[in-house]
Amino acid sequence: MNTHDTEAAGRCPSCGATVPNAFVLIEYEADDERRMYAECPACENVVRPRPSDSSR
Ligand SMILES: [Zn+2]
């Protein structure tokens, strides 16, 4: 039940850093999509993390 990466919400669209799940501020669904806002640990902006890989 392991993914190849540590559990991460995604990547910061602004600086590219990995955003861990622990930094997610809010998560919701809209239009059948899961969306979230997280605080980037690197640039400290509130961003919408992008999925780090496109495989499911
Ligand atoms: Zn960032």
N, CA, C, O and the ligand as a Tripos MOL2 file, in Angstrom:
@<TRIPOS>MOLECULE
protein
  225   223    57     0     0
PROTEIN
NO_CHARGES

@<TRIPOS>ATOM
      1 N           0.8310   -1.2090    0.0000 N.3       1 MET1
      2 CA          0.0000    0.0000    0.0000 C.3       1 MET1
      3 C           0.8590    1.2490    0.0000 C.2       1 MET1
      4 O           0.4650    2.3020    0.5010 O.2       1 MET1
      5 N           2.0120    1.1070   -0.5610 N.am      2 ASN2
      6 CA          2.9190    2.2420   -0.6100 C.3       2 ASN2
      7 C           2.8680    2.9210   -1.9690 C.2       2 ASN2
      8 O           2.8140    2.2700   -3.0130 O.2       2 ASN2
      9 N           2.8870    4.2100   -1.9270 N.am      3 THR3
     10 CA          3.1540    4.9210   -3.1620 C.3       3 THR3
     11 C           4.6610    5.1080   -3.2450 C.2       3 THR3
     12 O           5.3710    4.9260   -2.2560 O.2       3 THR3
     13 N           5.1400    5.4680   -4.4070 N.am      4 HIS4
     14 CA          6.5880    5.5640   -4.5610 C.3       4 HIS4
     15 C           7.1550    6.8170   -3.9280 C.2       4 HIS4
     16 O           8.3680    6.9540   -3.7690 O.2       4 HIS4
     17 N           6.2710    7.7250   -3.5720 N.am      5 ASP5
     18 CA          6.7210    8.9490   -2.9170 C.3       5 ASP5
     19 C           6.1310    9.0180   -1.5250 C.2       5 ASP5
     20 O           5.1740    8.3070   -1.2200 O.2       5 ASP5
     21 N           6.6800    9.8510   -0.6940 N.am      6 THR6
     22 CA          6.0150   10.1180    0.5610 C.3       6 THR6
     23 C           4.6780   10.7730    0.2560 C.2       6 THR6
     24 O           4.5080   11.4390   -0.7650 O.2       6 THR6
     25 N           3.7560   10.5730    1.1470 N.am      7 GLU7
     26 CA          2.4190   11.0930    0.9520 C.3       7 GLU7
     27 C           2.4690   12.6050    0.7960 C.2       7 GLU7
     28 O           2.8420   13.3190    1.7260 O.2       7 GLU7
     29 N           2.0990   13.0810   -0.3570 N.am      8 ALA8
     30 CA          2.1730   14.5090   -0.6100 C.3       8 ALA8
     31 C           0.9090   14.9660   -1.3020 C.2       8 ALA8
     32 O           0.3060   14.2280   -2.0820 O.2       8 ALA8
     33 N           0.5240   16.1680   -1.0130 N.am      9 ALA9
     34 CA         -0.6720   16.7170   -1.6410 C.3       9 ALA9
     35 C          -0.4020   17.0600   -3.0930 C.2       9 ALA9
     36 O          -1.3040   16.9970   -3.9280 O.2       9 ALA9
     37 N           0.8220   17.4180   -3.3940 N.am     10 GLY10
     38 CA          1.1680   17.7930   -4.7530 C.3      10 GLY10
     39 C           2.3830   18.6940   -4.7520 C.2      10 GLY10
     40 O           3.1870   18.7100   -3.8190 O.2      10 GLY10
     41 N           2.4830   19.4370   -5.8260 N.am     11 ARG11
     42 CA          3.6160   20.3570   -5.9400 C.3      11 ARG11
     43 C           3.1240   21.7850   -6.0080 C.2      11 ARG11
     44 O           2.0730   22.0820   -6.5760 O.2      11 ARG11
     45 N           3.8980   22.6390   -5.4250 N.am     12 CYS12
     46 CA          3.5790   24.0600   -5.4670 C.3      12 CYS12
     47 C           3.6830   24.5560   -6.9070 C.2      12 CYS12
     48 O           4.7270   24.3990   -7.5410 O.2      12 CYS12
     49 N           2.6170   25.1490   -7.4240 N.am     13 PRO13
     50 CA          2.6690   25.6500   -8.8000 C.3      13 PRO13
     51 C           3.5820   26.8560   -8.9400 C.2      13 PRO13
     52 O           3.9710   27.2290  -10.0470 O.2      13 PRO13
     53 N           3.9120   27.4500   -7.8310 N.am     14 SER14
     54 CA          4.6980   28.6670   -7.9090 C.3      14 SER14
     55 C           6.1950   28.4120   -7.7960 C.2      14 SER14
     56 O           6.9780   29.0240   -8.5220 O.2      14 SER14
     57 N           6.6070   27.5170   -6.8940 N.am     15 CYS15
     58 CA          8.0440   27.2630   -6.7640 C.3      15 CYS15
     59 C           8.4200   25.8110   -7.0480 C.2      15 CYS15
     60 O           9.6060   25.4970   -7.1450 O.2      15 CYS15
     61 N           7.4370   24.9190   -7.1830 N.am     16 GLY16
     62 CA          7.7380   23.5540   -7.5570 C.3      16 GLY16
     63 C           8.0820   22.6310   -6.4080 C.2      16 GLY16
     64 O           8.3880   21.4600   -6.6290 O.2      16 GLY16
     65 N           8.0380   23.1370   -5.1760 N.am     17 ALA17
     66 CA          8.3500   22.2990   -4.0330 C.3      17 ALA17
     67 C           7.2270   21.3010   -3.7810 C.2      17 ALA17
     68 O           6.0670   21.5630   -4.0990 O.2      17 ALA17
     69 N           7.5810   20.1620   -3.2120 N.am     18 THR18
     70 CA          6.5690   19.1960   -2.8170 C.3      18 THR18
     71 C           5.8320   19.7080   -1.5890 C.2      18 THR18
     72 O           6.4480   20.1400   -0.6140 O.2      18 THR18
     73 N           4.5190   19.6540   -1.6480 N.am     19 VAL19
     74 CA          3.6990   20.1080   -0.5350 C.3      19 VAL19
     75 C           3.1350   18.8890    0.1830 C.2      19 VAL19
     76 O           2.2980   18.1790   -0.3740 O.2      19 VAL19
     77 N           3.5810   18.6380    1.4070 N.am     20 PRO20
     78 CA          3.0900   17.4720    2.1470 C.3      20 PRO20
     79 C           1.6280   17.6350    2.5430 C.2      20 PRO20
     80 O           1.1240   18.7530    2.6490 O.2      20 PRO20
     81 N           0.9580   16.5190    2.7560 N.am     21 ASN21
     82 CA         -0.4460   16.5660    3.1650 C.3      21 ASN21
     83 C          -0.6640   17.3700    4.4280 C.2      21 ASN21
     84 O          -1.7270   17.9610    4.6180 O.2      21 ASN21
     85 N           0.3300   17.3970    5.2840 N.am     22 ALA22
     86 CA          0.1960   18.1100    6.5500 C.3      22 ALA22
     87 C           0.0380   19.6070    6.3410 C.2      22 ALA22
     88 O          -0.3940   20.3200    7.2470 O.2      22 ALA22
     89 N           0.3850   20.0870    5.1510 N.am     23 PHE23
     90 CA          0.2990   21.5200    4.8870 C.3      23 PHE23
     91 C          -0.9960   21.9170    4.1890 C.2      23 PHE23
     92 O          -1.2080   23.0850    3.8630 O.2      23 PHE23
     93 N          -1.8490   20.9390    3.9660 N.am     24 VAL24
     94 CA         -3.1310   21.2520    3.3290 C.3      24 VAL24
     95 C          -4.0160   21.9910    4.3080 C.2      24 VAL24
     96 O          -4.2110   21.5520    5.4410 O.2      24 VAL24
     97 N          -4.5500   23.1150    3.8630 N.am     25 LEU25
     98 CA         -5.3980   23.9310    4.7260 C.3      25 LEU25
     99 C          -6.8610   23.5460    4.5810 C.2      25 LEU25
    100 O          -7.5860   23.4420    5.5700 O.2      25 LEU25
    101 N          -7.2870   23.3370    3.3540 N.am     26 ILE26
    102 CA         -8.6880   23.0150    3.0970 C.3      26 ILE26
    103 C          -8.7590   22.1660    1.8380 C.2      26 ILE26
    104 O          -7.9650   22.3170    0.9090 O.2      26 ILE26
    105 N          -9.7290   21.2760    1.8400 N.am     27 GLU27
    106 CA         -9.8730   20.3530    0.7260 C.3      27 GLU27
    107 C         -11.3550   20.2310    0.4360 C.2      27 GLU27
    108 O         -12.1620   20.0750    1.3520 O.2      27 GLU27
    109 N         -11.7110   20.3020   -0.8230 N.am     28 TYR28
    110 CA        -13.1300   20.2160   -1.1550 C.3      28 TYR28
    111 C         -13.2780   19.6440   -2.5490 C.2      28 TYR28
    112 O         -12.3070   19.5060   -3.2940 O.2      28 TYR28
    113 N         -14.5130   19.3160   -2.8830 N.am     29 GLU29
    114 CA        -14.7680   18.8070   -4.2150 C.3      29 GLU29
    115 C         -15.6390   19.7840   -4.9690 C.2      29 GLU29
    116 O         -16.5880   20.3450   -4.4220 O.2      29 GLU29
    117 N         -15.3090   19.9790   -6.2170 N.am     30 ALA30
    118 CA        -16.1030   20.8310   -7.0900 C.3      30 ALA30
    119 C         -15.9950   20.2650   -8.4910 C.2      30 ALA30
    120 O         -14.9110   19.9010   -8.9440 O.2      30 ALA30
    121 N         -17.1240   20.1940   -9.1710 N.am     31 ASP31
    122 CA        -17.1450   19.6520  -10.5330 C.3      31 ASP31
    123 C         -16.4750   18.2840  -10.6050 C.2      31 ASP31
    124 O         -15.7000   18.0080  -11.5200 O.2      31 ASP31
    125 N         -16.7870   17.4220   -9.6170 N.am     32 ASP32
    126 CA        -16.2260   16.0680   -9.6030 C.3      32 ASP32
    127 C         -14.7170   16.0480   -9.5110 C.2      32 ASP32
    128 O         -14.0770   15.0600   -9.8710 O.2      32 ASP32
    129 N         -14.1610   17.1150   -9.0400 N.am     33 GLU33
    130 CA        -12.7170   17.2020   -8.9070 C.3      33 GLU33
    131 C         -12.3840   17.4700   -7.4620 C.2      33 GLU33
    132 O         -13.1010   18.1870   -6.7640 O.2      33 GLU33
    133 N         -11.3090   16.8980   -7.0270 N.am     34 ARG34
    134 CA        -10.8540   17.2450   -5.6830 C.3      34 ARG34
    135 C          -9.9070   18.4350   -5.7870 C.2      34 ARG34
    136 O          -8.9290   18.4140   -6.5340 O.2      34 ARG34
    137 N         -10.2200   19.4510   -5.0340 N.am     35 ARG35
    138 CA         -9.3620   20.6370   -5.0460 C.3      35 ARG35
    139 C          -8.9220   20.9310   -3.6310 C.2      35 ARG35
    140 O          -9.6100   20.5930   -2.6680 O.2      35 ARG35
    141 N          -7.8100   21.5420   -3.5190 N.am     36 MET36
    142 CA         -7.3130   21.8620   -2.1870 C.3      36 MET36
    143 C          -6.4410   23.0990   -2.2100 C.2      36 MET36
    144 O          -5.8530   23.4760   -3.2240 O.2      36 MET36
    145 N          -6.3890   23.6930   -1.0670 N.am     37 TYR37
    146 CA         -5.4480   24.7720   -0.8650 C.3      37 TYR37
    147 C          -4.4810   24.3490    0.2220 C.2      37 TYR37
    148 O          -4.8650   23.7200    1.2080 O.2      37 TYR37
    149 N          -3.2450   24.6970    0.0310 N.am     38 ALA38
    150 CA         -2.2350   24.3170    0.9920 C.3      38 ALA38
    151 C          -1.2190   25.4360    1.1210 C.2      38 ALA38
    152 O          -1.0570   26.2690    0.2300 O.2      38 ALA38
    153 N          -0.5560   25.4280    2.2360 N.am     39 GLU39
    154 CA          0.5060   26.3920    2.4090 C.3      39 GLU39
    155 C           1.8020   25.7340    1.9730 C.2      39 GLU39
    156 O           2.1770   24.6760    2.4780 O.2      39 GLU39
    157 N           2.4670   26.3580    1.0490 N.am     40 CYS40
    158 CA          3.7200   25.7970    0.5650 C.3      40 CYS40
    159 C           4.7950   25.9410    1.6370 C.2      40 CYS40
    160 O           5.0160   27.0350    2.1560 O.2      40 CYS40
    161 N           5.4650   24.8320    1.9700 N.am     41 PRO41
    162 CA          6.5050   24.8950    3.0100 C.3      41 PRO41
    163 C           7.7360   25.6690    2.5450 C.2      41 PRO41
    164 O           8.5370   26.1110    3.3680 O.2      41 PRO41
    165 N           7.8880   25.8330    1.2580 N.am     42 ALA42
    166 CA          9.0890   26.4950    0.7490 C.3      42 ALA42
    167 C           8.8820   27.9940    0.5740 C.2      42 ALA42
    168 O           9.6650   28.7910    1.0910 O.2      42 ALA42
    169 N           7.8320   28.3870   -0.1500 N.am     43 CYS43
    170 CA          7.6550   29.8180   -0.4130 C.3      43 CYS43
    171 C           6.5990   30.4380    0.4940 C.2      43 CYS43
    172 O           6.3870   31.6500    0.4700 O.2      43 CYS43
    173 N           5.9310   29.5990    1.3000 N.am     44 GLU44
    174 CA          4.9910   30.0660    2.3130 C.3      44 GLU44
    175 C           3.8020   30.8050    1.7260 C.2      44 GLU44
    176 O           3.1590   31.6040    2.4070 O.2      44 GLU44
    177 N           3.5160   30.5390    0.4700 N.am     45 ASN45
    178 CA          2.2890   31.0680   -0.1130 C.3      45 ASN45
    179 C           1.1880   30.0330    0.0240 C.2      45 ASN45
    180 O           1.4550   28.8370    0.1500 O.2      45 ASN45
    181 N          -0.0420   30.4980   -0.0010 N.am     46 VAL46
    182 CA         -1.1640   29.5800   -0.0900 C.3      46 VAL46
    183 C          -1.3980   29.2920   -1.5660 C.2      46 VAL46
    184 O          -1.6720   30.1920   -2.3610 O.2      46 VAL46
    185 N          -1.2820   28.0240   -1.9070 N.am     47 VAL47
    186 CA         -1.3260   27.6370   -3.3080 C.3      47 VAL47
    187 C          -2.2830   26.4760   -3.4870 C.2      47 VAL47
    188 O          -2.7020   25.8480   -2.5150 O.2      47 VAL47
    189 N          -2.6240   26.1950   -4.7270 N.am     48 ARG48
    190 CA         -3.3310   24.9560   -5.0500 C.3      48 ARG48
    191 C          -2.3070   23.9780   -5.5890 C.2      48 ARG48
    192 O          -1.8330   24.1350   -6.7140 O.2      48 ARG48
    193 N          -1.9630   22.9790   -4.8100 N.am     49 PRO49
    194 CA         -0.9400   22.0240   -5.2470 C.3      49 PRO49
    195 C          -1.3840   21.2790   -6.4990 C.2      49 PRO49
    196 O          -2.5540   20.9330   -6.6620 O.2      49 PRO49
    197 N          -0.4260   21.0470   -7.3660 N.am     50 ARG50
    198 CA         -0.7030   20.2360   -8.5450 C.3      50 ARG50
    199 C          -0.2580   18.8160   -8.2640 C.2      50 ARG50
    200 O           0.7380   18.5930   -7.5760 O.2      50 ARG50
    201 N          -0.9960   17.8590   -8.7960 N.am     51 PRO51
    202 CA         -0.5890   16.4640   -8.6180 C.3      51 PRO51
    203 C           0.8320   16.2540   -9.1140 C.2      51 PRO51
    204 O           1.2060   16.7470  -10.1780 O.2      51 PRO51
    205 N           1.6210   15.5210   -8.3380 N.am     52 SER52
    206 CA          3.0320   15.4080   -8.6860 C.3      52 SER52
    207 C           3.2580   14.4310   -9.8220 C.2      52 SER52
    208 O           4.2720   14.5200  -10.5150 O.2      52 SER52
    209 N           2.3570   13.5190  -10.0280 N.am     53 ASP53
    210 CA          2.4650   12.7240  -11.2540 C.3      53 ASP53
    211 C           1.0790   12.4230  -11.7900 C.2      53 ASP53
    212 O           0.1010   12.4540  -11.0440 O.2      53 ASP53
    213 N           0.9940   12.1410  -13.0400 N.am     54 SER54
    214 CA         -0.2940   12.0260  -13.6870 C.3      54 SER54
    215 C          -0.8210   10.6050  -13.6880 C.2      54 SER54
    216 O          -1.9440   10.3620  -14.1320 O.2      54 SER54
    217 N          -0.0280    9.6590  -13.1950 N.am     55 SER55
    218 CA         -0.5280    8.2930  -13.1090 C.3      55 SER55
    219 C          -1.5320    8.1910  -11.9810 C.2      55 SER55
    220 O          -1.4690    8.9360  -11.0040 O.2      55 SER55
    221 N          -2.4640    7.2540  -12.1280 N.am     56 ARG56
    222 CA         -3.3760    7.1220  -11.0340 C.3      56 ARG56
    223 C          -3.2220    5.7710  -10.4270 C.2      56 ARG56
    224 O          -3.9160    5.4440   -9.4640 O.2      56 ARG56
    225 ZN          6.0350   27.2420   -3.1580 Zn       57 ZN57
@<TRIPOS>BOND
     1     1     2 1
     2     2     3 1
     3     3     4 2
     4     3     5 am
     5     5     6 1
     6     6     7 1
     7     7     8 2
     8     7     9 am
     9     9    10 1
    10    10    11 1
    11    11    12 2
    12    11    13 am
    13    13    14 1
    14    14    15 1
    15    15    16 2
    16    15    17 am
    17    17    18 1
    18    18    19 1
    19    19    20 2
    20    19    21 am
    21    21    22 1
    22    22    23 1
    23    23    24 2
    24    23    25 am
    25    25    26 1
    26    26    27 1
    27    27    28 2
    28    27    29 am
    29    29    30 1
    30    30    31 1
    31    31    32 2
    32    31    33 am
    33    33    34 1
    34    34    35 1
    35    35    36 2
    36    35    37 am
    37    37    38 1
    38    38    39 1
    39    39    40 2
    40    39    41 am
    41    41    42 1
    42    42    43 1
    43    43    44 2
    44    43    45 am
    45    45    46 1
    46    46    47 1
    47    47    48 2
    48    47    49 am
    49    49    50 1
    50    50    51 1
    51    51    52 2
    52    51    53 am
    53    53    54 1
    54    54    55 1
    55    55    56 2
    56    55    57 am
    57    57    58 1
    58    58    59 1
    59    59    60 2
    60    59    61 am
    61    61    62 1
    62    62    63 1
    63    63    64 2
    64    63    65 am
    65    65    66 1
    66    66    67 1
    67    67    68 2
    68    67    69 am
    69    69    70 1
    70    70    71 1
    71    71    72 2
    72    71    73 am
    73    73    74 1
    74    74    75 1
    75    75    76 2
    76    75    77 am
    77    77    78 1
    78    78    79 1
    79    79    80 2
    80    79    81 am
    81    81    82 1
    82    82    83 1
    83    83    84 2
    84    83    85 am
    85    85    86 1
    86    86    87 1
    87    87    88 2
    88    87    89 am
    89    89    90 1
    90    90    91 1
    91    91    92 2
    92    91    93 am
    93    93    94 1
    94    94    95 1
    95    95    96 2
    96    95    97 am
    97    97    98 1
    98    98    99 1
    99    99   100 2
   100    99   101 am
   101   101   102 1
   102   102   103 1
   103   103   104 2
   104   103   105 am
   105   105   106 1
   106   106   107 1
   107   107   108 2
   108   107   109 am
   109   109   110 1
   110   110   111 1
   111   111   112 2
   112   111   113 am
   113   113   114 1
   114   114   115 1
   115   115   116 2
   116   115   117 am
   117   117   118 1
   118   118   119 1
   119   119   120 2
   120   119   121 am
   121   121   122 1
   122   122   123 1
   123   123   124 2
   124   123   125 am
   125   125   126 1
   126   126   127 1
   127   127   128 2
   128   127   129 am
   129   129   130 1
   130   130   131 1
   131   131   132 2
   132   131   133 am
   133   133   134 1
   134   134   135 1
   135   135   136 2
   136   135   137 am
   137   137   138 1
   138   138   139 1
   139   139   140 2
   140   139   141 am
   141   141   142 1
   142   142   143 1
   143   143   144 2
   144   143   145 am
   145   145   146 1
   146   146   147 1
   147   147   148 2
   148   147   149 am
   149   149   150 1
   150   150   151 1
   151   151   152 2
   152   151   153 am
   153   153   154 1
   154   154   155 1
   155   155   156 2
   156   155   157 am
   157   157   158 1
   158   158   159 1
   159   159   160 2
   160   159   161 am
   161   161   162 1
   162   162   163 1
   163   163   164 2
   164   163   165 am
   165   165   166 1
   166   166   167 1
   167   167   168 2
   168   167   169 am
   169   169   170 1
   170   170   171 1
   171   171   172 2
   172   171   173 am
   173   173   174 1
   174   174   175 1
   175   175   176 2
   176   175   177 am
   177   177   178 1
   178   178   179 1
   179   179   180 2
   180   179   181 am
   181   181   182 1
   182   182   183 1
   183   183   184 2
   184   183   185 am
   185   185   186 1
   186   186   187 1
   187   187   188 2
   188   187   189 am
   189   189   190 1
   190   190   191 1
   191   191   192 2
   192   191   193 am
   193   193   194 1
   194   194   195 1
   195   195   196 2
   196   195   197 am
   197   197   198 1
   198   198   199 1
   199   199   200 2
   200   199   201 am
   201   201   202 1
   202   202   203 1
   203   203   204 2
   204   203   205 am
   205   205   206 1
   206   206   207 1
   207   207   208 2
   208   207   209 am
   209   209   210 1
   210   210   211 1
   211   211   212 2
   212   211   213 am
   213   213   214 1
   214   214   215 1
   215   215   216 2
   216   215   217 am
   217   217   218 1
   218   218   219 1
   219   219   220 2
   220   219   221 am
   221   221   222 1
   222   222   223 1
   223   223   224 2
@<TRIPOS>SUBSTRUCTURE
     1 MET1         2 RESIDUE 1 A MET
     2 ASN2         6 RESIDUE 1 A ASN
     3 THR3        10 RESIDUE 1 A THR
     4 HIS4        14 RESIDUE 1 A HIS
     5 ASP5        18 RESIDUE 1 A ASP
     6 THR6        22 RESIDUE 1 A THR
     7 GLU7        26 RESIDUE 1 A GLU
     8 ALA8        30 RESIDUE 1 A ALA
     9 ALA9        34 RESIDUE 1 A ALA
    10 GLY10       38 RESIDUE 1 A GLY
    11 ARG11       42 RESIDUE 1 A ARG
    12 CYS12       46 RESIDUE 1 A CYS
    13 PRO13       50 RESIDUE 1 A PRO
    14 SER14       54 RESIDUE 1 A SER
    15 CYS15       58 RESIDUE 1 A CYS
    16 GLY16       62 RESIDUE 1 A GLY
    17 ALA17       66 RESIDUE 1 A ALA
    18 THR18       70 RESIDUE 1 A THR
    19 VAL19       74 RESIDUE 1 A VAL
    20 PRO20       78 RESIDUE 1 A PRO
    21 ASN21       82 RESIDUE 1 A ASN
    22 ALA22       86 RESIDUE 1 A ALA
    23 PHE23       90 RESIDUE 1 A PHE
    24 VAL24       94 RESIDUE 1 A VAL
    25 LEU25       98 RESIDUE 1 A LEU
    26 ILE26      102 RESIDUE 1 A ILE
    27 GLU27      106 RESIDUE 1 A GLU
    28 TYR28      110 RESIDUE 1 A TYR
    29 GLU29      114 RESIDUE 1 A GLU
    30 ALA30      118 RESIDUE 1 A ALA
    31 ASP31      122 RESIDUE 1 A ASP
    32 ASP32      126 RESIDUE 1 A ASP
    33 GLU33      130 RESIDUE 1 A GLU
    34 ARG34      134 RESIDUE 1 A ARG
    35 ARG35      138 RESIDUE 1 A ARG
    36 MET36      142 RESIDUE 1 A MET
    37 TYR37      146 RESIDUE 1 A TYR
    38 ALA38      150 RESIDUE 1 A ALA
    39 GLU39      154 RESIDUE 1 A GLU
    40 CYS40      158 RESIDUE 1 A CYS
    41 PRO41      162 RESIDUE 1 A PRO
    42 ALA42      166 RESIDUE 1 A ALA
    43 CYS43      170 RESIDUE 1 A CYS
    44 GLU44      174 RESIDUE 1 A GLU
    45 ASN45      178 RESIDUE 1 A ASN
    46 VAL46      182 RESIDUE 1 A VAL
    47 VAL47      186 RESIDUE 1 A VAL
    48 ARG48      190 RESIDUE 1 A ARG
    49 PRO49      194 RESIDUE 1 A PRO
    50 ARG50      198 RESIDUE 1 A ARG
    51 PRO51      202 RESIDUE 1 A PRO
    52 SER52      206 RESIDUE 1 A SER
    53 ASP53      210 RESIDUE 1 A ASP
    54 SER54      214 RESIDUE 1 A SER
    55 SER55      218 RESIDUE 1 A SER
    56 ARG56      222 RESIDUE 1 A ARG
    57 ZN57       225 GROUP 0 **** ****
